[in-house]
């Protein structure tokens, strides 16, 4: 019996039902498997070093709320999107030391002995006029939109060992090297895919942040956490450069998990190819694409949700999503998608609430439970998510996204 299966047997013997939720909308402890989570926590700041400064004390209210949500859900493997990266890794360490290691709001501390972060394309100057406004420089001409290198980065926290020797990053993979890439087109010229100059296209990277393959050792098994945060498919023009990039950033993982389609891929160390046949994986992150609603290119999310190697038969749900949709109205009333699956509260904008945050396991893994941390207003923990309030920094007590969790049996 593997260590993972022993954990499952122990949980079942104790009479614990995997994936059950407490009255507070959080999954119960003793889930009997391995809990994965993804959370766009909005731990980004407007100046370089701002997150390190905020996390250096115990008094940042938003960081405390993020930590409390994590402590209540208690994931074993966690991806945080929009976590500013610094070269020394200070923010990742400070968040553990000053927030996760201290009980927040009555929750128990949680410790992650294994952590990973790496550079992001956000804020890294490209040296090209990528938005074609006649000038070079600024966040829109960076390899990924950002005011400084590392803004809106990512971080992984794990209770299980990370196999760093096998870890792969794809920060510098060039967009043009993807066969059949949806490169943006200048609608005012007859030439195809010519939005970027030849010089710019030789440099433009696919990842707006990065793509990471983080192998996590769970007993004798290895599960590949495939982490990314594609660009929002908006904030552009008729060339739809962000929508097309979002589509292809999502497509990257669809190809990566398919051995017959991954031969073109290379990582930042020059190693080629994708996952080996039969590898176990969880695709995680804010993909900025809803399968039915919003502004992404139709079919973008379905590249993964409908992939034959991916299990999306029972998407994570919440009671808070439908309650918010009914309470807020607007675009939510015309959505095709089921609001139980929503993971982001965009009530302050035109798209309404959407499913954009995903945990997509391979079919070789068995799901024991899942959910979206989105309490209803009558729940005491609603204070951690709230409704949009323009008086709050960022509009919410924590983030406009909700943590998504998934219990797995390997």
C-alpha positions as a LaTeX table, in Angstrom:
\begin{tabular}{lrrr}
\hline
Residue & $x$ (\AA) & $y$ (\AA) & $z$ (\AA) \\
\hline
Unk1 & 0.00 & 0.00 & 0.00 \\
Unk2 & 1.42 & 3.41 & $-0.99$ \\
Unk3 & 1.66 & 6.20 & 1.56 \\
Unk4 & $-1.10$ & 8.04 & $-0.27$ \\
Unk5 & $-3.46$ & 5.07 & $-0.17$ \\
Unk6 & $-2.67$ & 4.60 & 3.51 \\
Unk7 & $-3.79$ & 8.18 & 4.11 \\
Unk8 & $-7.05$ & 7.47 & 2.30 \\
Unk9 & $-7.67$ & 4.29 & 4.26 \\
Unk10 & $-7.06$ & 6.11 & 7.54 \\
Unk11 & $-9.56$ & 8.82 & 6.64 \\
Unk12 & $-12.25$ & 6.36 & 5.61 \\
Unk13 & $-11.70$ & 4.24 & 8.70 \\
Unk14 & $-12.28$ & 7.31 & 10.83 \\
Unk15 & $-15.68$ & 7.78 & 9.22 \\
Unk16 & $-14.70$ & 10.93 & 7.36 \\
Unk17 & $-16.36$ & 11.55 & 4.03 \\
Unk18 & $-13.87$ & 12.96 & 1.48 \\
Unk19 & $-14.64$ & 16.47 & 0.37 \\
Unk20 & $-17.46$ & 17.20 & 2.82 \\
Unk21 & $-17.95$ & 20.84 & 3.70 \\
Unk22 & $-18.48$ & 22.48 & 7.04 \\
Unk23 & $-21.24$ & 24.97 & 7.72 \\
Unk24 & $-18.75$ & 27.69 & 7.00 \\
Unk25 & $-18.37$ & 26.58 & 3.39 \\
Unk26 & $-14.89$ & 25.15 & 3.89 \\
Unk27 & $-13.96$ & 21.52 & 3.25 \\
Unk28 & $-13.72$ & 19.39 & 6.35 \\
Unk29 & $-10.39$ & 18.12 & 7.63 \\
Unk30 & $-9.71$ & 14.40 & 7.30 \\
Unk31 & $-10.56$ & 14.38 & 3.61 \\
Unk32 & $-8.58$ & 11.19 & 3.17 \\
Unk33 & $-6.62$ & 12.21 & 0.11 \\
Unk34 & $-4.38$ & 14.99 & $-1.13$ \\
Unk35 & $-5.95$ & 18.42 & $-1.39$ \\
Unk36 & $-4.86$ & 20.70 & $-4.25$ \\
Unk37 & $-5.90$ & 24.34 & $-4.45$ \\
Unk38 & $-5.46$ & 27.34 & $-6.71$ \\
Unk39 & $-6.06$ & 30.91 & $-5.59$ \\
Unk40 & $-5.64$ & 34.20 & $-7.43$ \\
Unk41 & $-5.09$ & 36.00 & $-4.14$ \\
Unk42 & $-4.37$ & 39.48 & $-5.52$ \\
Unk43 & $-1.16$ & 39.65 & $-3.49$ \\
Unk44 & 0.25 & 42.14 & $-5.97$ \\
Unk45 & 1.36 & 45.65 & $-5.23$ \\
Unk46 & 1.83 & 48.77 & $-7.34$ \\
Unk47 & 5.54 & 49.26 & $-6.62$ \\
Unk48 & 8.53 & 46.95 & $-6.70$ \\
Unk49 & 9.18 & 45.68 & $-3.19$ \\
Unk50 & 5.72 & 46.64 & $-1.97$ \\
Unk51 & 4.63 & 43.09 & $-1.20$ \\
Unk52 & 7.84 & 42.35 & 0.70 \\
Unk53 & 7.28 & 45.50 & 2.76 \\
Unk54 & 3.67 & 44.57 & 3.54 \\
Unk55 & 4.51 & 40.99 & 4.47 \\
Unk56 & 7.41 & 42.07 & 6.68 \\
Unk57 & 4.91 & 43.00 & 9.38 \\
Unk58 & 1.98 & 41.10 & 10.91 \\
Unk59 & $-0.55$ & 43.81 & 10.17 \\
Unk60 & $-1.53$ & 43.59 & 6.51 \\
Unk61 & $-5.29$ & 42.92 & 6.60 \\
Unk62 & $-5.57$ & 41.58 & 3.06 \\
Unk63 & $-2.64$ & 39.16 & 3.53 \\
Unk64 & $-4.22$ & 37.98 & 6.79 \\
Unk65 & $-7.51$ & 37.31 & 4.99 \\
Unk66 & $-5.70$ & 35.34 & 2.27 \\
Unk67 & $-3.91$ & 33.32 & 4.94 \\
Unk68 & $-7.14$ & 32.64 & 6.81 \\
Unk69 & $-8.85$ & 31.29 & 3.70 \\
Unk70 & $-5.88$ & 29.01 & 3.10 \\
Unk71 & $-5.89$ & 27.90 & 6.75 \\
Unk72 & $-9.59$ & 27.07 & 6.63 \\
Unk73 & $-9.37$ & 25.09 & 3.38 \\
Unk74 & $-5.99$ & 23.55 & 4.37 \\
Unk75 & $-4.69$ & 22.48 & 0.96 \\
Unk76 & $-1.67$ & 20.19 & 0.75 \\
Unk77 & $-0.49$ & 21.68 & $-2.56$ \\
Unk78 & $-1.32$ & 25.30 & $-3.34$ \\
Unk79 & $-0.75$ & 27.57 & $-6.33$ \\
Unk80 & $-1.11$ & 31.29 & $-5.68$ \\
Unk81 & $-1.56$ & 33.56 & $-8.70$ \\
Unk82 & $-0.85$ & 37.30 & $-8.52$ \\
Unk83 & 1.89 & 36.94 & $-5.94$ \\
Unk84 & 4.67 & 39.42 & $-6.76$ \\
Unk85 & 8.00 & 37.68 & $-7.38$ \\
Unk86 & 11.28 & 38.94 & $-5.97$ \\
Unk87 & 14.65 & 37.45 & $-6.86$ \\
Unk88 & 15.55 & 36.61 & $-3.26$ \\
Unk89 & 12.25 & 34.80 & $-2.57$ \\
Unk90 & 11.60 & 37.01 & 0.44 \\
Unk91 & 7.86 & 37.46 & $-0.15$ \\
Unk92 & 7.27 & 33.70 & $-0.35$ \\
Unk93 & 9.16 & 33.14 & 2.90 \\
Unk94 & 7.58 & 36.12 & 4.70 \\
Unk95 & 4.05 & 35.06 & 3.84 \\
Unk96 & 4.73 & 31.70 & 5.47 \\
Unk97 & 6.52 & 33.14 & 8.52 \\
Unk98 & 4.29 & 36.11 & 9.31 \\
Unk99 & 0.87 & 34.97 & 8.08 \\
Unk100 & 0.42 & 31.25 & 7.37 \\
Unk101 & 2.35 & 30.31 & 10.54 \\
Unk102 & 0.01 & 32.42 & 12.66 \\
Unk103 & $-3.63$ & 31.48 & 13.17 \\
Unk104 & $-5.86$ & 34.06 & 11.48 \\
Unk105 & $-9.42$ & 34.80 & 12.61 \\
Unk106 & $-9.58$ & 31.72 & 14.81 \\
Unk107 & $-8.19$ & 29.34 & 12.18 \\
Unk108 & $-5.22$ & 27.06 & 12.86 \\
Unk109 & $-1.74$ & 27.87 & 11.48 \\
Unk110 & $-0.55$ & 25.89 & 8.49 \\
Unk111 & 3.04 & 25.16 & 7.47 \\
Unk112 & 4.41 & 24.41 & 4.03 \\
Unk113 & 7.98 & 23.09 & 4.18 \\
Unk114 & 8.31 & 23.09 & 0.39 \\
Unk115 & 7.94 & 26.27 & $-1.62$ \\
Unk116 & 8.72 & 27.37 & $-5.17$ \\
Unk117 & 8.71 & 30.60 & $-7.13$ \\
Unk118 & 10.50 & 31.72 & $-10.28$ \\
Unk119 & 10.75 & 34.81 & $-12.50$ \\
Unk120 & 7.73 & 36.05 & $-14.42$ \\
Unk121 & 7.55 & 37.78 & $-17.80$ \\
Unk122 & 5.44 & 40.54 & $-16.29$ \\
Unk123 & 7.19 & 43.89 & $-16.32$ \\
Unk124 & 10.28 & 42.57 & $-18.16$ \\
Unk125 & 11.07 & 45.09 & $-20.96$ \\
Unk126 & 10.88 & 43.58 & $-24.43$ \\
Unk127 & 12.63 & 46.44 & $-26.20$ \\
Unk128 & 9.84 & 46.53 & $-28.78$ \\
Unk129 & 6.70 & 48.58 & $-29.39$ \\
Unk130 & 4.34 & 45.66 & $-28.79$ \\
Unk131 & 1.18 & 47.74 & $-28.50$ \\
Unk132 & 2.20 & 49.90 & $-31.50$ \\
Unk133 & 1.53 & 53.23 & $-29.85$ \\
Unk134 & 4.69 & 54.74 & $-31.32$ \\
Unk135 & 6.83 & 54.47 & $-28.20$ \\
Unk136 & 8.90 & 51.72 & $-26.61$ \\
Unk137 & 8.65 & 51.10 & $-22.89$ \\
Unk138 & 6.08 & 50.82 & $-20.14$ \\
Unk139 & 3.94 & 47.92 & $-18.90$ \\
Unk140 & 2.20 & 47.28 & $-22.23$ \\
Unk141 & 5.53 & 46.78 & $-24.03$ \\
Unk142 & 6.85 & 44.31 & $-21.49$ \\
Unk143 & 6.88 & 40.58 & $-22.29$ \\
Unk144 & 3.90 & 40.40 & $-19.94$ \\
Unk145 & 1.91 & 43.37 & $-18.70$ \\
Unk146 & 3.42 & 44.73 & $-15.48$ \\
Unk147 & 4.82 & 47.85 & $-13.87$ \\
Unk148 & 7.98 & 46.06 & $-12.72$ \\
Unk149 & 9.60 & 42.63 & $-13.23$ \\
Unk150 & 7.74 & 40.00 & $-11.24$ \\
Unk151 & 4.48 & 41.86 & $-10.65$ \\
Unk152 & 1.50 & 39.44 & $-10.77$ \\
Unk153 & 3.86 & 36.45 & $-10.40$ \\
Unk154 & 3.12 & 33.00 & $-8.97$ \\
Unk155 & 4.11 & 30.89 & $-5.98$ \\
Unk156 & 3.66 & 27.24 & $-5.02$ \\
Unk157 & 3.38 & 26.01 & $-1.42$ \\
Unk158 & 3.43 & 22.29 & $-0.68$ \\
Unk159 & 3.34 & 19.89 & 2.25 \\
Unk160 & 4.83 & 17.25 & $-0.04$ \\
Unk161 & 8.34 & 17.31 & $-1.53$ \\
Unk162 & 8.90 & 19.11 & $-4.82$ \\
Unk163 & 11.18 & 17.28 & $-7.24$ \\
Unk164 & 13.33 & 20.26 & $-8.15$ \\
Unk165 & 15.64 & 18.27 & $-10.42$ \\
Unk166 & 12.70 & 17.45 & $-12.71$ \\
Unk167 & 10.99 & 20.85 & $-12.38$ \\
Unk168 & 10.56 & 22.73 & $-15.66$ \\
Unk169 & 9.80 & 26.36 & $-16.47$ \\
Unk170 & 8.83 & 27.81 & $-19.85$ \\
Unk171 & 9.19 & 31.55 & $-19.34$ \\
Unk172 & 11.19 & 32.16 & $-22.52$ \\
Unk173 & 9.29 & 29.90 & $-24.95$ \\
Unk174 & 8.56 & 32.05 & $-28.01$ \\
Unk175 & 5.00 & 32.38 & $-29.22$ \\
Unk176 & 5.95 & 31.94 & $-32.88$ \\
Unk177 & 7.45 & 28.50 & $-32.10$ \\
Unk178 & 4.01 & 27.04 & $-31.41$ \\
Unk179 & 2.81 & 25.38 & $-34.66$ \\
Unk180 & $-0.36$ & 27.05 & $-35.89$ \\
Unk181 & $-0.12$ & 29.82 & $-33.31$ \\
Unk182 & $-2.94$ & 32.38 & $-33.37$ \\
Unk183 & $-0.56$ & 35.29 & $-33.89$ \\
Unk184 & $-2.34$ & 38.65 & $-34.00$ \\
Unk185 & $-3.07$ & 40.23 & $-37.35$ \\
Unk186 & $-3.07$ & 43.89 & $-38.37$ \\
Unk187 & $-6.60$ & 44.29 & $-39.81$ \\
Unk188 & $-5.46$ & 47.24 & $-41.97$ \\
Unk189 & $-3.02$ & 45.21 & $-44.09$ \\
Unk190 & $-3.50$ & 42.20 & $-46.41$ \\
Unk191 & $-0.63$ & 40.23 & $-44.87$ \\
Unk192 & $-1.61$ & 37.64 & $-42.23$ \\
Unk193 & $-0.34$ & 37.54 & $-38.64$ \\
Unk194 & 1.59 & 40.81 & $-39.04$ \\
Unk195 & 0.71 & 42.80 & $-35.93$ \\
Unk196 & 4.24 & 42.33 & $-34.59$ \\
Unk197 & 7.27 & 43.37 & $-36.60$ \\
Unk198 & 9.63 & 40.54 & $-37.62$ \\
Unk199 & 12.10 & 41.79 & $-35.03$ \\
Unk200 & 9.48 & 41.78 & $-32.26$ \\
Unk201 & 8.08 & 38.40 & $-33.29$ \\
Unk202 & 11.56 & 36.91 & $-32.95$ \\
Unk203 & 11.44 & 37.83 & $-29.25$ \\
Unk204 & 7.80 & 37.78 & $-28.14$ \\
Unk205 & 7.19 & 35.09 & $-25.53$ \\
Unk206 & 4.06 & 32.98 & $-25.26$ \\
Unk207 & 3.67 & 33.15 & $-21.47$ \\
Unk208 & 2.38 & 36.41 & $-20.07$ \\
Unk209 & 3.77 & 35.24 & $-16.68$ \\
Unk210 & 5.26 & 31.77 & $-17.10$ \\
Unk211 & 4.28 & 28.12 & $-17.42$ \\
Unk212 & 5.62 & 25.74 & $-14.76$ \\
Unk213 & 5.69 & 21.97 & $-14.48$ \\
Unk214 & 6.17 & 21.40 & $-10.74$ \\
Unk215 & 6.47 & 17.65 & $-9.95$ \\
Unk216 & 5.18 & 16.90 & $-6.44$ \\
Unk217 & 6.11 & 13.60 & $-4.79$ \\
Unk218 & 3.13 & 12.10 & $-2.97$ \\
Unk219 & 4.22 & 8.82 & $-1.45$ \\
Unk220 & 5.60 & 6.81 & $-4.34$ \\
Unk221 & 3.64 & 8.76 & $-6.89$ \\
Unk222 & 4.53 & 11.94 & $-8.74$ \\
Unk223 & 1.80 & 14.42 & $-9.66$ \\
Unk224 & 2.78 & 17.24 & $-12.01$ \\
Unk225 & 1.30 & 20.58 & $-10.98$ \\
Unk226 & 1.00 & 22.47 & $-14.28$ \\
Unk227 & 0.78 & 26.10 & $-13.23$ \\
Unk228 & 0.11 & 29.22 & $-15.28$ \\
Unk229 & $-1.86$ & 32.45 & $-15.40$ \\
Unk230 & $-2.72$ & 33.39 & $-19.02$ \\
Unk231 & $-3.34$ & 37.01 & $-19.92$ \\
Unk232 & $-6.90$ & 38.38 & $-19.76$ \\
Unk233 & $-8.42$ & 38.30 & $-23.27$ \\
Unk234 & $-9.18$ & 42.03 & $-23.17$ \\
Unk235 & $-7.35$ & 45.39 & $-23.03$ \\
Unk236 & $-6.39$ & 45.32 & $-26.72$ \\
Unk237 & $-7.95$ & 46.25 & $-30.08$ \\
Unk238 & $-9.36$ & 44.59 & $-33.20$ \\
Unk239 & $-6.13$ & 42.61 & $-33.58$ \\
Unk240 & $-7.18$ & 40.75 & $-30.38$ \\
Unk241 & $-3.58$ & 40.13 & $-29.39$ \\
Unk242 & $-4.53$ & 39.36 & $-25.78$ \\
Unk243 & $-7.44$ & 37.13 & $-26.71$ \\
Unk244 & $-5.24$ & 35.15 & $-29.10$ \\
Unk245 & $-2.44$ & 34.91 & $-26.58$ \\
Unk246 & $-4.87$ & 33.72 & $-23.91$ \\
Unk247 & $-6.06$ & 30.99 & $-26.27$ \\
Unk248 & $-2.54$ & 29.80 & $-27.03$ \\
Unk249 & $-1.36$ & 29.99 & $-23.41$ \\
Unk250 & $-4.19$ & 27.60 & $-22.58$ \\
Unk251 & $-3.40$ & 25.48 & $-25.64$ \\
Unk252 & 0.17 & 25.07 & $-24.39$ \\
Unk253 & $-0.99$ & 22.71 & $-21.63$ \\
Unk254 & $-3.33$ & 20.84 & $-23.98$ \\
Unk255 & $-0.31$ & 20.08 & $-26.16$ \\
Unk256 & 2.06 & 19.50 & $-23.24$ \\
Unk257 & 0.00 & 16.63 & $-21.79$ \\
Unk258 & $-0.39$ & 15.03 & $-25.25$ \\
Unk259 & 2.82 & 13.22 & $-26.22$ \\
Unk260 & 1.96 & 13.22 & $-29.92$ \\
Unk261 & 1.60 & 17.02 & $-29.94$ \\
Unk262 & 4.32 & 18.21 & $-27.55$ \\
Unk263 & 7.48 & 17.68 & $-29.59$ \\
Unk264 & 7.86 & 21.37 & $-30.42$ \\
Unk265 & 7.95 & 22.47 & $-26.77$ \\
Unk266 & 11.24 & 23.44 & $-25.12$ \\
Unk267 & 11.84 & 24.62 & $-21.57$ \\
Unk268 & 14.14 & 27.30 & $-20.19$ \\
Unk269 & 17.02 & 24.81 & $-20.02$ \\
Unk270 & 16.54 & 23.62 & $-23.60$ \\
Unk271 & 14.92 & 20.28 & $-22.81$ \\
Unk272 & 12.28 & 19.37 & $-25.36$ \\
Unk273 & 8.90 & 17.67 & $-25.27$ \\
Unk274 & 6.05 & 17.41 & $-22.79$ \\
Unk275 & 4.81 & 14.90 & $-20.26$ \\
Unk276 & 5.52 & 11.23 & $-20.70$ \\
Unk277 & 2.60 & 8.93 & $-21.55$ \\
Unk278 & 0.61 & 8.03 & $-18.46$ \\
Unk279 & 1.96 & 10.86 & $-16.29$ \\
Unk280 & $-0.39$ & 12.14 & $-13.58$ \\
Unk281 & $-1.05$ & 15.87 & $-13.56$ \\
Unk282 & $-3.24$ & 18.70 & $-12.28$ \\
Unk283 & $-3.57$ & 21.79 & $-14.48$ \\
Unk284 & $-3.97$ & 24.75 & $-12.13$ \\
Unk285 & $-4.40$ & 28.48 & $-12.25$ \\
Unk286 & $-6.42$ & 31.50 & $-13.26$ \\
Unk287 & $-6.86$ & 30.80 & $-16.97$ \\
Unk288 & $-8.89$ & 33.98 & $-17.57$ \\
Unk289 & $-11.32$ & 32.05 & $-19.76$ \\
Unk290 & $-14.88$ & 30.90 & $-19.06$ \\
Unk291 & $-16.18$ & 28.02 & $-21.20$ \\
Unk292 & $-19.42$ & 29.86 & $-22.06$ \\
Unk293 & $-19.34$ & 33.53 & $-21.09$ \\
Unk294 & $-16.95$ & 36.47 & $-21.13$ \\
Unk295 & $-14.58$ & 37.74 & $-23.81$ \\
Unk296 & $-12.19$ & 34.88 & $-24.56$ \\
Unk297 & $-12.03$ & 33.27 & $-27.99$ \\
Unk298 & $-14.79$ & 30.62 & $-28.15$ \\
Unk299 & $-13.40$ & 27.20 & $-27.33$ \\
Unk300 & $-10.34$ & 28.46 & $-25.47$ \\
Unk301 & $-11.16$ & 26.85 & $-22.12$ \\
Unk302 & $-12.57$ & 23.77 & $-23.85$ \\
Unk303 & $-9.08$ & 22.96 & $-25.10$ \\
Unk304 & $-8.59$ & 21.66 & $-21.55$ \\
Unk305 & $-12.07$ & 21.01 & $-20.15$ \\
Unk306 & $-12.87$ & 18.84 & $-23.17$ \\
Unk307 & $-9.43$ & 17.21 & $-23.48$ \\
Unk308 & $-9.59$ & 13.40 & $-23.52$ \\
Unk309 & $-6.85$ & 13.13 & $-20.86$ \\
Unk310 & $-8.45$ & 15.71 & $-18.53$ \\
Unk311 & $-11.29$ & 15.06 & $-16.08$ \\
Unk312 & $-13.75$ & 17.97 & $-15.86$ \\
Unk313 & $-16.88$ & 15.89 & $-15.41$ \\
Unk314 & $-17.68$ & 17.35 & $-11.97$ \\
Unk315 & $-16.38$ & 20.94 & $-11.76$ \\
Unk316 & $-15.97$ & 22.47 & $-8.28$ \\
Unk317 & $-19.05$ & 24.35 & $-7.06$ \\
Unk318 & $-20.18$ & 26.77 & $-4.35$ \\
Unk319 & $-23.43$ & 28.08 & $-2.90$ \\
Unk320 & $-22.01$ & 31.58 & $-2.85$ \\
Unk321 & $-21.68$ & 31.81 & $-6.63$ \\
Unk322 & $-25.40$ & 31.44 & $-7.39$ \\
Unk323 & $-26.27$ & 33.72 & $-4.46$ \\
Unk324 & $-23.95$ & 36.42 & $-5.82$ \\
Unk325 & $-25.34$ & 36.04 & $-9.34$ \\
Unk326 & $-28.90$ & 36.53 & $-8.12$ \\
Unk327 & $-27.93$ & 39.37 & $-5.79$ \\
Unk328 & $-25.91$ & 41.28 & $-8.38$ \\
Unk329 & $-27.98$ & 40.67 & $-11.49$ \\
Unk330 & $-26.70$ & 42.50 & $-14.56$ \\
Unk331 & $-24.79$ & 40.38 & $-17.05$ \\
Unk332 & $-25.13$ & 37.38 & $-14.74$ \\
Unk333 & $-28.78$ & 37.08 & $-15.69$ \\
Unk334 & $-27.93$ & 36.33 & $-19.33$ \\
Unk335 & $-25.02$ & 33.93 & $-18.77$ \\
Unk336 & $-25.07$ & 30.50 & $-20.37$ \\
Unk337 & $-22.79$ & 28.96 & $-17.76$ \\
Unk338 & $-24.00$ & 27.62 & $-14.42$ \\
Unk339 & $-23.22$ & 30.12 & $-11.65$ \\
Unk340 & $-22.43$ & 27.23 & $-9.27$ \\
Unk341 & $-19.12$ & 26.95 & $-11.14$ \\
Unk342 & $-18.20$ & 30.64 & $-10.98$ \\
Unk343 & $-14.84$ & 31.41 & $-9.37$ \\
Unk344 & $-14.51$ & 35.18 & $-9.80$ \\
Unk345 & $-16.71$ & 38.10 & $-8.77$ \\
Unk346 & $-16.63$ & 40.60 & $-11.61$ \\
Unk347 & $-19.82$ & 42.39 & $-10.57$ \\
Unk348 & $-18.01$ & 45.70 & $-10.90$ \\
Unk349 & $-17.46$ & 45.09 & $-14.64$ \\
Unk350 & $-19.43$ & 44.14 & $-17.72$ \\
Unk351 & $-18.68$ & 40.40 & $-18.00$ \\
Unk352 & $-20.39$ & 39.43 & $-14.74$ \\
Unk353 & $-19.14$ & 36.55 & $-12.59$ \\
Unk354 & $-17.22$ & 33.83 & $-14.41$ \\
Unk355 & $-15.50$ & 30.48 & $-14.07$ \\
Unk356 & $-11.87$ & 31.35 & $-14.76$ \\
Unk357 & $-9.91$ & 29.52 & $-12.02$ \\
Unk358 & $-9.30$ & 25.82 & $-12.62$ \\
Unk359 & $-8.01$ & 22.60 & $-11.13$ \\
Unk360 & $-8.12$ & 20.03 & $-13.90$ \\
Unk361 & $-6.80$ & 16.57 & $-12.96$ \\
Unk362 & $-5.72$ & 13.88 & $-15.34$ \\
Unk363 & $-8.13$ & 10.99 & $-15.74$ \\
Unk364 & $-5.61$ & 8.71 & $-14.06$ \\
Unk365 & $-6.41$ & 10.52 & $-10.80$ \\
Unk366 & $-9.64$ & 9.99 & $-8.88$ \\
Unk367 & $-11.53$ & 12.96 & $-7.47$ \\
Unk368 & $-12.79$ & 12.54 & $-3.91$ \\
Unk369 & $-14.32$ & 16.00 & $-3.50$ \\
Unk370 & $-14.01$ & 19.60 & $-4.66$ \\
Unk371 & $-15.36$ & 23.06 & $-4.09$ \\
Unk372 & $-15.04$ & 26.81 & $-4.46$ \\
Unk373 & $-14.54$ & 28.88 & $-1.29$ \\
Unk374 & $-17.45$ & 31.25 & $-1.76$ \\
Unk375 & $-19.60$ & 31.49 & 1.39 \\
Unk376 & $-23.10$ & 32.95 & 1.24 \\
Unk377 & $-23.86$ & 36.25 & 3.02 \\
Unk378 & $-25.42$ & 34.47 & 6.01 \\
Unk379 & $-22.17$ & 32.56 & 6.62 \\
Unk380 & $-19.79$ & 34.06 & 9.22 \\
Unk381 & $-16.91$ & 33.55 & 6.79 \\
Unk382 & $-18.53$ & 35.77 & 4.14 \\
Unk383 & $-16.43$ & 38.56 & 5.65 \\
Unk384 & $-13.43$ & 37.01 & 3.88 \\
Unk385 & $-14.87$ & 37.41 & 0.38 \\
Unk386 & $-17.52$ & 40.14 & 0.63 \\
Unk387 & $-19.12$ & 42.01 & $-2.23$ \\
Unk388 & $-17.45$ & 44.61 & $-4.39$ \\
Unk389 & $-16.82$ & 47.81 & $-2.45$ \\
Unk390 & $-15.01$ & 50.66 & $-4.25$ \\
Unk391 & $-13.83$ & 51.97 & $-0.88$ \\
Unk392 & $-11.62$ & 48.90 & $-0.37$ \\
Unk393 & $-8.17$ & 48.55 & $-2.01$ \\
Unk394 & $-8.84$ & 46.23 & $-4.93$ \\
Unk395 & $-12.57$ & 46.37 & $-4.21$ \\
Unk396 & $-12.71$ & 43.30 & $-1.95$ \\
Unk397 & $-11.53$ & 42.24 & 1.52 \\
Unk398 & $-9.24$ & 39.70 & $-0.14$ \\
Unk399 & $-9.56$ & 39.22 & $-3.90$ \\
Unk400 & $-12.11$ & 39.26 & $-6.70$ \\
Unk401 & $-11.24$ & 35.57 & $-7.21$ \\
Unk402 & $-12.16$ & 32.62 & $-5.04$ \\
Unk403 & $-9.95$ & 29.76 & $-3.90$ \\
Unk404 & $-10.75$ & 26.48 & $-5.70$ \\
Unk405 & $-9.91$ & 23.15 & $-4.04$ \\
Unk406 & $-9.83$ & 19.52 & $-5.14$ \\
Unk407 & $-9.27$ & 16.30 & $-3.18$ \\
Unk408 & $-7.54$ & 13.58 & $-5.16$ \\
Unk409 & $-6.74$ & 9.90 & $-4.79$ \\
Unk410 & $-3.81$ & 8.85 & $-6.95$ \\
\hline
\end{tabular}
